[in-house]
């Protein structure tokens, strides 16, 4: 068990395991195996990066009842999971800046539980899903709401550079069934729900996605946001908190 981090030091990027006093380097992405190198870093001397290097980021829309009600993208609950992709180029880590695009008039936060796939996964049943999970993390599915509504699909509204803050680490020993998911905008609580409120629970999501596309080790799935979305402005600070994982904080610039 552990907290897996990806970091930048003055000599490059590294993977590691976060301990109380230091970060113990491992040889590479932990989804492929955890091999300590013997080198250690001090958390004060490094920058935390997004703790994922996915081939794709698969997102689930409209997966909490109360969010479906507040959303104008649907009038009723979906009868199958609604999927879309975010490009890996949108990733930023904890402390990274979310850049407000010139094209957008409204940019929202969306607090979500992220799951990192541990091994190649295709056409699996829901009961098998746990075998394919490496760990959990926090995701902010940043969304240009006006552009999402304007376009037929959501690629632009969801895909800008910096629109996928992830972190601060991957936890590999948390249960996903009933975790508190929250967001705080400038310190004020905005979203608060539990993963037990998902319309399609984690095993169903992983199974469903695996029947569409092969999931590779390291791929990231973001499981949808609860109610309470609202816009952010330049200068704001947004925090995504998931129980048992940690807190992901980013500023808007
Ligand atoms: Mg979302």
Boltz pocket constraint, residues with backbone or C-beta under 6 A from the ligand:
constraints:
  - pocket:
      binder: B
      contacts: [[A, 59], [A, 60], [A, 61], [A, 110], [A, 112], [A, 141], [A, 224], [A, 225]]
      max_distance: 6.0
